[in-house]
Structures are given as structure tokens and as C-alpha cells.
Amino acid sequence: MAFKLNRSSKEPISEINVTPFVDVMLVLLIIFMVTAPLLTVGVQVDLPESSADSLPEEQEPLTLTINSKGEIFIQESKVEYDKIIAKVLAVSKNRTDTRIYVRGDKTINYGRVLEIMGLLSGSGFTKVALISEPYKER
């Protein structure tokens, strides 16, 4: 018994093989999932935990970071203590209503963090806030 095919053997196959396309898309998805969190990392700081609610953000805030060595960073650039106000004013375009988040490592002296917050407040900045990690149940 011979079976006859509907299609002749000389007719081209017009189906698209999507398997390689799906493989490439999955690899790209994995690459973006791995690299995306790395793009948001700034200065490495071990923040203290807090159970307070997070604040809504309408615009990108200015971040001032104090790491465990006591070094001060505005965004990701290192700044000397005596040049903090000049740099913050330059970055904020002389707007003292700019929201400034202070990120202090939990091993740093609390007085050092308050000293820098006082320096910012004394210079006319009205929206200065501390950043902490969300509280984790243990």
C-alpha cells in the first residue's frame, strides 16, 4: 500500500522555524535580568533597618552617602567635607527645596550623620531625610 503525499517533493517549505528566535530572546532576557540590578547600585553602604513606610517619589532625589570609612559621596562621586555645600548647590542648581536623602552606613557614628544633616539644614535645604532598609522579620 503506497501513500500519496499532497505536496510534491520539489515544493519549498514555507514554514518559519521560531526556535532559534525564542532561544536568543530568552538569553537576552536573562542577560537583562542579571544586569539591571547592577545598574542601580551606587556606593556600597550597609543601611540600618526601619519599619517606617517609604516616601512617594515624584522626582529623582539627590543622594548623599556616608560609607563605613566615613567617606562622603554625592550620588556616586566622592566629596571632601568642606566642599559638600558647594557641590550640593551645584548639583541642585541652587535650589534649596531639592529633596536630599542621606544614606549613612549603620556602623558609622550617628553624630557624624547628624552633623552632615545639620550642615545641609543650616545651608537652607529644607527637604533632608534619612534612608534606611525596610525592616526584615528574623
C-alpha positions as CSV (number, residue, x, y, z in Angstrom):
1,M,0.0,0.0,0.0
2,A,1.5,3.3,-1.1
3,F,0.6,6.6,0.4
4,K,0.5,9.6,-1.8
5,L,1.5,13.0,-0.3
6,N,-0.5,16.1,-1.2
7,R,2.7,18.1,-1.7
8,S,5.3,17.4,-4.4
9,S,8.9,17.0,-3.2
10,K,10.0,20.0,-5.3
11,E,7.7,22.5,-3.5
12,P,9.6,24.7,-0.9
13,I,8.7,24.6,2.7
14,S,7.2,28.0,3.7
15,E,7.2,27.5,7.5
16,I,9.4,29.7,9.7
17,N,11.4,27.9,12.4
18,V,11.0,30.2,15.5
19,T,13.0,28.0,17.9
20,P,16.3,29.9,17.3
21,F,14.5,33.2,17.7
22,V,13.0,32.1,21.0
23,D,16.4,30.9,22.2
24,V,18.0,34.2,21.5
25,M,15.2,36.2,23.2
26,L,15.4,34.0,26.3
27,V,19.2,34.6,26.5
28,L,18.7,38.3,26.1
29,L,16.0,38.3,28.8
30,I,18.3,36.5,31.3
31,I,21.2,39.0,30.5
32,F,18.9,42.0,31.2
33,M,17.5,40.4,34.4
34,V,21.1,39.9,35.7
35,T,22.5,43.3,34.7
36,A,19.5,45.5,35.6
37,P,20.0,45.4,39.4
38,L,23.7,46.2,38.9
39,L,22.9,49.5,37.2
40,T,21.2,50.9,40.2
41,V,24.0,50.2,42.7
42,G,25.9,53.2,43.8
43,V,28.2,53.4,46.7
44,Q,28.1,50.2,48.8
45,V,26.6,51.0,52.2
46,D,25.1,48.7,54.9
47,L,21.9,50.7,55.8
48,P,20.1,50.3,59.1
49,E,16.6,48.8,59.0
50,S,13.4,50.6,59.8
51,S,9.7,49.7,59.9
52,A,8.6,53.2,58.7
53,D,6.7,53.5,55.4
54,S,8.6,54.6,52.3
55,L,8.1,58.1,50.9
56,P,6.5,58.5,47.5
57,E,9.0,59.8,44.9
58,E,7.8,62.3,42.3
59,Q,11.3,63.1,41.0
60,E,14.8,61.8,41.3
61,P,16.2,62.8,44.7
62,L,19.8,63.9,45.4
63,T,21.6,61.2,47.5
64,L,24.4,62.0,49.9
65,T,26.1,58.8,51.2
66,I,28.4,58.2,54.1
67,N,30.1,54.8,53.9
68,S,31.6,52.8,56.8
69,K,35.0,54.6,56.3
70,G,33.4,58.0,56.8
71,E,33.9,59.0,53.2
72,I,31.1,61.2,51.8
73,F,29.6,60.8,48.3
74,I,27.1,62.9,46.4
75,Q,25.4,60.4,44.1
76,E,28.5,58.3,43.2
77,S,31.2,61.0,43.3
78,K,33.4,61.4,46.4
79,V,33.4,64.8,48.0
80,E,35.5,66.4,50.8
81,Y,33.6,67.5,53.9
82,D,34.4,71.2,53.4
83,K,33.1,71.2,49.8
84,I,29.7,69.4,50.5
85,I,27.5,72.5,50.3
86,A,29.2,73.9,47.2
87,K,28.8,70.6,45.4
88,V,25.2,70.1,46.6
89,L,24.2,73.6,45.4
90,A,25.9,73.0,42.0
91,V,24.1,69.6,41.5
92,S,20.7,71.0,42.7
93,K,21.2,74.2,40.5
94,N,21.0,76.4,43.6
95,R,17.5,75.1,44.5
96,T,17.3,74.7,48.3
97,D,13.9,72.9,48.0
98,T,15.6,69.9,46.4
99,R,14.9,66.6,48.2
100,I,18.2,65.3,49.7
101,Y,18.4,61.7,51.0
102,V,21.2,61.0,53.5
103,R,22.4,57.3,53.4
104,G,24.6,56.5,56.4
105,D,26.2,53.2,57.0
106,K,24.9,51.6,60.2
107,T,28.5,51.2,61.5
108,I,29.2,54.9,61.2
109,N,28.8,57.2,64.2
110,Y,25.3,58.6,64.4
111,G,26.7,62.0,65.4
112,R,28.6,62.2,62.1
113,V,25.3,61.6,60.1
114,L,23.5,64.3,62.2
115,E,26.5,66.7,61.7
116,I,26.1,66.4,57.9
117,M,22.3,66.7,58.1
118,G,22.7,69.8,60.3
119,L,25.2,71.2,57.8
120,L,22.6,70.8,55.0
121,S,19.7,72.2,57.0
122,G,21.9,75.1,58.1
123,S,22.6,75.9,54.5
124,G,18.9,76.3,53.7
125,F,18.0,72.9,52.4
126,T,14.5,72.1,53.8
127,K,13.9,68.6,52.5
128,V,16.6,66.5,54.1
129,A,15.7,62.9,55.0
130,L,17.4,59.7,56.2
131,I,17.3,56.5,54.2
132,S,17.1,53.0,55.8
133,E,16.5,49.4,54.7
134,P,12.9,48.1,55.2
135,Y,12.6,46.0,58.4
136,K,13.1,42.3,57.8
137,E,11.5,39.7,60.0
138,R,14.1,37.4,61.6
